[in-house]
Amino acid sequence: MGPHTSADDPSRYRPAEEAEHWRGRDPIARLETRLRDRGLLTEDDITTTAAEAEEYAAGLRTRLAEDPALDPLALLDHVFSAPTPQLIEQRAALRAELEGS
């Protein structure tokens, strides 16, 4: 229902009436209503699930912001199915440079 990106303005290509029409057909909201009506979903369920989702999302954001531990030599691991003589030479040169030799 929202914009595709932060730079997107859906009002340029979709009238507000159309968006409002489809908002009433949101499958998640409709499922929630049906489950509540049947007594299969409670406010406590929703609160618990929302808290779990936020905890998961916060952890994901933290992991995405971390710099991964990378091995510079791994850069050359999958260039060819078998390393060529030139690649072996380049790897040795990179290793020497990294080790300060």
Accessible surface in RSA format (square Angstrom, percent):
REM  Atomic radii and reference values for relative SASA: ProtOr
REM  Chains: A
REM  Algorithm: Lee & Richards
REM  Probe-radius: 1.40
REM  Slices: 20
REM RES _ NUM      All-atoms   Total-Side   Main-Chain    Non-polar    All polar
REM                ABS   REL    ABS   REL    ABS   REL    ABS   REL    ABS   REL
RES MET A   1   103.03  53.4  48.75  32.3  54.27 129.2  36.54  31.1  66.49  88.1
RES GLY A   2    49.06  60.5   0.00   N/A  49.06  60.5  27.22  74.7  21.83  48.9
RES PRO A   3    75.13  54.8  55.76  50.8  19.38  70.4  55.86  46.1  19.28 119.8
RES HIS A   4   149.80  81.9 116.29  80.8  33.51  85.7  83.44  86.0  66.37  77.2
RES THR A   5    83.25  59.2  71.71  72.7  11.54  27.5  76.45 102.7   6.81  10.3
RES SER A   6   126.76 107.1  81.15 108.3  45.61 105.1  57.43 122.3  69.33  97.1
RES ALA A   7    98.76  90.8  60.36  93.2  38.39  87.3  71.31 100.4  27.45  72.7
RES ASP A   8    27.27  19.1  10.64  10.6  16.63  39.3  10.08  23.7  17.19  17.1
RES ASP A   9    65.03  45.6  63.40  63.1   1.63   3.9  24.49  57.6  40.54  40.4
RES PRO A  10    26.20  19.1  26.17  23.9   0.03   0.1  26.20  21.6   0.00   0.0
RES SER A  11    85.04  71.9  59.29  79.1  25.75  59.3  46.30  98.6  38.74  54.3
RES ARG A  12   177.52  74.5 136.86  69.8  40.66  96.8  63.81  87.2 113.71  68.9
RES TYR A  13   109.62  51.2  74.75  42.5  34.86  90.7  84.38  63.4  25.24  31.1
RES ARG A  14    57.18  24.0  51.73  26.4   5.46  13.0  11.45  15.7  45.73  27.7
RES PRO A  15    73.75  53.8  62.01  56.5  11.74  42.7  73.04  60.3   0.71   4.4
RES ALA A  16    78.39  72.1  62.16  95.9  16.23  36.9  68.91  97.0   9.49  25.1
RES GLU A  17   131.20  75.3 121.49  91.9   9.71  23.1  73.00 141.2  58.20  47.5
RES GLU A  18    76.74  44.1  70.49  53.3   6.25  14.9  24.38  47.2  52.36  42.8
RES ALA A  19    15.61  14.4  14.86  22.9   0.75   1.7  15.61  22.0   0.00   0.0
RES GLU A  20   106.13  60.9  99.38  75.2   6.75  16.1  51.57  99.7  54.56  44.5
RES HIS A  21    95.32  52.1  79.84  55.5  15.48  39.6  57.52  59.3  37.81  44.0
RES TRP A  22   125.65  50.4 122.90  59.5   2.75   6.4 110.78  59.1  14.86  24.1
RES ARG A  23   118.95  49.9 112.12  57.2   6.83  16.3  49.68  67.9  69.27  42.0
RES GLY A  24    60.94  75.1   0.00   N/A  60.94  75.1  38.99 107.0  21.95  49.2
RES ARG A  25   121.24  50.9 113.55  57.9   7.68  18.3  21.20  29.0 100.04  60.6
RES ASP A  26    46.06  32.3  41.70  41.5   4.36  10.3   8.07  19.0  37.99  37.9
RES PRO A  27    99.11  72.2  92.51  84.3   6.60  24.0  94.86  78.3   4.25  26.4
RES ILE A  28   133.77  76.1 131.72  98.1   2.04   4.9 132.85  95.7   0.92   2.5
RES ALA A  29    49.21  45.3  44.33  68.4   4.89  11.1  48.09  67.7   1.12   3.0
RES ARG A  30   109.41  45.9 105.62  53.8   3.80   9.0  26.98  36.9  82.44  50.0
RES LEU A  31   104.11  58.0 101.34  72.5   2.77   7.0 103.50  72.7   0.61   1.7
RES GLU A  32    60.69  34.8  58.64  44.4   2.05   4.9  11.35  21.9  49.34  40.3
RES THR A  33    74.99  53.3  73.64  74.7   1.35   3.2  48.02  64.5  26.97  40.8
RES ARG A  34   118.79  49.9 118.63  60.5   0.15   0.4  33.75  46.1  85.04  51.5
RES LEU A  35    52.64  29.3  52.64  37.7   0.00   0.0  52.64  37.0   0.00   0.0
RES ARG A  36    93.83  39.4  78.04  39.8  15.79  37.6  33.36  45.6  60.47  36.6
RES ASP A  37   112.54  78.8  74.23  73.9  38.31  90.6  28.45  67.0  84.09  83.9
RES ARG A  38   154.51  64.9 124.63  63.5  29.88  71.1  52.39  71.6 102.11  61.9
RES GLY A  39    58.84  72.6   0.00   N/A  58.84  72.6  31.57  86.6  27.28  61.1
RES LEU A  40   119.50  66.6  91.50  65.5  28.01  70.4  96.54  67.8  22.96  61.8
RES LEU A  41    38.26  21.3  31.93  22.8   6.32  15.9  31.93  22.4   6.32  17.0
RES THR A  42    69.83  49.7  64.70  65.6   5.13  12.2  66.79  89.7   3.04   4.6
RES GLU A  43   105.08  60.3 100.30  75.9   4.77  11.4  60.13 116.3  44.95  36.7
RES ASP A  44   103.40  72.4  96.71  96.3   6.68  15.8  31.27  73.6  72.13  71.9
RES ASP A  45    57.28  40.1  52.98  52.7   4.29  10.2  14.36  33.8  42.91  42.8
RES ILE A  46    44.31  25.2  41.49  30.9   2.82   6.8  44.31  31.9   0.00   0.0
RES THR A  47    81.55  58.0  76.24  77.3   5.32  12.7  64.82  87.1  16.73  25.3
RES THR A  48    64.65  46.0  59.76  60.6   4.89  11.6  48.92  65.7  15.72  23.8
RES THR A  49    84.18  59.9  83.92  85.1   0.27   0.6  60.72  81.6  23.46  35.5
RES ALA A  50    57.53  52.9  46.12  71.2  11.40  25.9  53.27  75.0   4.25  11.3
RES ALA A  51    62.44  57.4  48.94  75.5  13.50  30.7  57.70  81.3   4.74  12.6
RES GLU A  52   106.79  61.3 100.48  76.0   6.31  15.0  41.70  80.7  65.09  53.1
RES ALA A  53    57.70  53.1  46.98  72.5  10.72  24.4  54.43  76.6   3.27   8.7
RES GLU A  54    93.96  53.9  91.12  68.9   2.84   6.8  53.46 103.4  40.50  33.1
RES GLU A  55   132.40  76.0 121.96  92.3  10.43  24.8  47.29  91.5  85.11  69.5
RES TYR A  56   145.21  67.8 136.86  77.9   8.35  21.7 106.54  80.1  38.67  47.7
RES ALA A  57    31.17  28.7  30.03  46.3   1.14   2.6  30.82  43.4   0.35   0.9
RES ALA A  58    40.76  37.5  38.31  59.1   2.45   5.6  39.45  55.6   1.31   3.5
RES GLY A  59    24.36  30.0   0.00   N/A  24.36  30.0  23.96  65.7   0.41   0.9
RES LEU A  60    68.37  38.1  68.37  48.9   0.00   0.0  68.37  48.0   0.00   0.0
RES ARG A  61   130.44  54.8 124.36  63.4   6.08  14.5  72.58  99.2  57.87  35.1
RES THR A  62    79.97  56.9  73.08  74.1   6.89  16.4  52.53  70.6  27.44  41.5
RES ARG A  63   128.49  54.0 115.94  59.1  12.55  29.9  64.65  88.4  63.85  38.7
RES LEU A  64   135.58  75.5 107.36  76.8  28.23  71.0 110.40  77.5  25.18  67.8
RES ALA A  65    86.12  79.2  49.52  76.4  36.60  83.3  60.71  85.5  25.41  67.3
RES GLU A  66   106.32  61.0  90.38  68.4  15.94  37.9  39.73  76.9  66.59  54.4
RES ASP A  67   136.47  95.6 109.94 109.4  26.54  62.7  30.24  71.2 106.24 106.0
RES PRO A  68    94.41  68.8  71.69  65.3  22.72  82.6  82.82  68.4  11.59  72.0
RES ALA A  69   111.50 102.5  69.64 107.5  41.87  95.2  80.41 113.2  31.09  82.4
RES LEU A  70   142.50  79.4 113.29  81.0  29.21  73.4 116.38  81.7  26.12  70.3
RES ASP A  71    83.15  58.2  70.02  69.7  13.13  31.0  32.33  76.1  50.81  50.7
RES PRO A  72    66.96  48.8  56.49  51.5  10.48  38.1  66.87  55.2   0.09   0.6
RES LEU A  73    16.28   9.1  16.28  11.6   0.00   0.0  16.28  11.4   0.00   0.0
RES ALA A  74    44.98  41.4  36.86  56.9   8.13  18.5  37.42  52.7   7.57  20.0
RES LEU A  75   136.82  76.2 114.53  81.9  22.30  56.0 123.27  86.6  13.55  36.5
RES LEU A  76    26.83  14.9  22.46  16.1   4.37  11.0  22.46  15.8   4.37  11.7
RES ASP A  77    67.53  47.3  42.19  42.0  25.34  59.9  13.88  32.7  53.65  53.5
RES HIS A  78   168.75  92.2 138.60  96.3  30.15  77.1 100.24 103.3  68.51  79.7
RES VAL A  79    75.80  49.9  46.93  42.5  28.87  69.6  53.20  46.2  22.59  61.3
RES PHE A  80   112.23  56.1  96.89  60.0  15.34  39.9 104.54  63.4   7.69  22.0
RES SER A  81   131.02 110.7  79.96 106.7  51.06 117.6  60.19 128.2  70.83  99.2
RES ALA A  82    63.80  58.7  57.74  89.1   6.07  13.8  58.61  82.5   5.19  13.7
RES PRO A  83    86.96  63.4  70.92  64.6  16.05  58.3  71.61  59.1  15.36  95.5
RES THR A  84    41.68  29.6  39.00  39.5   2.68   6.4  38.62  51.9   3.06   4.6
RES PRO A  85   104.66  76.3  97.81  89.2   6.85  24.9 100.88  83.3   3.78  23.5
RES GLN A  86   117.23  65.6 115.55  84.4   1.68   4.0  53.85 114.6  63.38  48.1
RES LEU A  87    14.41   8.0  13.38   9.6   1.03   2.6  13.93   9.8   0.48   1.3
RES ILE A  88    99.21  56.5  97.46  72.6   1.76   4.2  98.49  70.9   0.72   2.0
RES GLU A  89   129.03  74.1 122.73  92.8   6.30  15.0  44.13  85.4  84.90  69.3
RES GLN A  90   101.22  56.6  94.84  69.3   6.38  15.2  35.69  76.0  65.53  49.7
RES ARG A  91    68.70  28.8  68.70  35.0   0.00   0.0  32.18  44.0  36.52  22.1
RES ALA A  92    60.16  55.3  50.24  77.5   9.93  22.6  55.50  78.2   4.66  12.3
RES ALA A  93    63.42  58.3  50.25  77.5  13.17  30.0  58.67  82.6   4.75  12.6
RES LEU A  94    44.11  24.6  40.98  29.3   3.13   7.9  43.51  30.6   0.60   1.6
RES ARG A  95   104.18  43.7 104.06  53.0   0.12   0.3  31.66  43.3  72.52  44.0
RES ALA A  96    38.03  35.0  35.51  54.8   2.52   5.7  37.66  53.0   0.37   1.0
RES GLU A  97   134.56  77.3 114.66  86.7  19.90  47.4  40.58  78.5  93.98  76.7
RES LEU A  98    93.20  51.9  58.89  42.1  34.31  86.2  62.21  43.7  30.99  83.4
RES GLU A  99   119.13  68.4  82.61  62.5  36.52  87.0  42.17  81.6  76.96  62.8
RES GLY A 100    68.47  84.4   0.00   N/A  68.47  84.4  34.99  96.0  33.48  75.0
RES SER A 101   114.03  96.4  47.91  63.9  66.12 152.3  63.54 135.3  50.49  70.7
END  Absolute sums over single chains surface
CHAIN  1 A     8843.2       7251.7       1591.5       5421.9       3421.3
END  Absolute sums over all chains
TOTAL          8843.2       7251.7       1591.5       5421.9       3421.3
